[in-house]
Amino acid sequence: MSYKTKRCIRAAGVLCAVFGQPAVAADWLSLQGTEPANAAAVRVWGFIQAQYQQNYSDPNAAGGYISPKLVGPNLTSQSAFNVNRARLGVRGYLDPDNKKINYALLVEAGNNGITEPSDGAVKLVDASVTFNHIAGAKIRAGMFKTPTAEEGLRGVAVQNYINFSWATNQLLQERFANDSYTPNVPPQTLPPGTDLNGYQKGVAAFRDVGVQVFDTFTLEDNWELTYAAMLGNGNGLNFNDNNSDKDTYLYLAGEKVFAGKGGRRQGMKLFGWSQRGVRSADLSNDDTFNPVDYDRNRYGMGFKYLRNGLRVSGELFKGRGMIWVAPHNPSFGMGPAAGNPLAENGHGAFGKSTGYYLEGGYRLPDSKWELDLRYDVYNRLEGDRFEVDFDNITLGAQYFFDKKTRLAINYEIRSANAPNFDAGAGPNNNLDGVGDVLSLQVTSFFSQ
């Protein structure tokens, strides 16, 4: 039985286990971009997430570690305590009397992919205004989350798992090329003598600067239709743009609403989205600054079901161009090892990838406990000689102290394999030994 066949059988088994088993069936575009009618002029809110992670991976034969074998974002150890998110925001109506314009501001002070390249500096992650003047077409402008996959669009503080799925973390969570070609960082022994993160800029955090038109319509039989169209810089949390091309985002969702409201509304939701753009980057090691334009396209679809403590959801992602390879590979797989750096040879700048996850959860009746299970797969650089296939089973439990504080416990059973190489050969020299991860995280909200 082939490796891919075994993974397909495992995926089917996980789906059967969770179906007939809380995802958050919510209208995230409205929750994040608008305010309720009774909102005040100023509402202060935020949350803190503190965690511990232990990575059980083994080094390569020479004792070297690559990034999947260490705890992020610092990649200096296999176990660490961390305050991974500490966010403070303010939002409301500019004029509570007419409620035509609302605003949102949010800053990040935790230690994560947004702040770590800046040595923990506080970063602005949301700064937008929404104009509610046109029926059926709200207009949001500034920096905010793009209309994208559910795992990226959903509020991070209410994620059901501590870590993103392989595909969301690698394919959708965008990293930006350094201003000039930067060589790859080799595997490091512990403690590392060289920073394994070769990227000089933080992640996009599923955000962009631009203008979005969106709205949600109530249809018959408690159905809602949500759409969004956005034009953005395609440069993440950077206020400026590094080229004249703009990213286009499209989103469409239909949801049957069962009960409730807000972030844990019960419903059945179907959705699809796409993102198309161009990235300018100097990825060729030719001793000259010679940026080249590369297409970056992402699209996907998914579903969510939540009712009476029972949840099942899944998403499929596909992408082509500017495929992120690893934090220690800031050249996107290009450079001397890739042959002709301007040829469409399938490496990161031109490659394609596919990923998906299936997951479910069950809130135990008359209890503060929830049980979660997720299976996710990511096929990076499909069809290329250096294709790598990742898969992961996450066993999870959450304990809700109250509505604002909870404890999450995850155990990830992970594997990574380059199918075109034998064990211990090529990329498998470093991928062999990618092991399980234990994570514990406390999340606590506060609001005015």
Beta strands, then each sheet from edge to edge (+ up, - down):
strand 1: 43-55
strand 2: 79-93
strand 3: 101-108
strand 4: 123-131
strand 5: 138-145
strand 6: 207-218
strand 7: 223-232
strand 8: 247-259
strand 9: 266-281
strand 10: 292-307
strand 11: 310-320
strand 12: 352-363
strand 13: 369-380
strand 14: 388-400
strand 15: 405-417
strand 16: 437-447
sheet 1: 1+ 2- 3+ 4- 5+ 6- 7+ 8- 9+ 10- 11+ 12- 13+ 14- 15+ 16- 1+
end
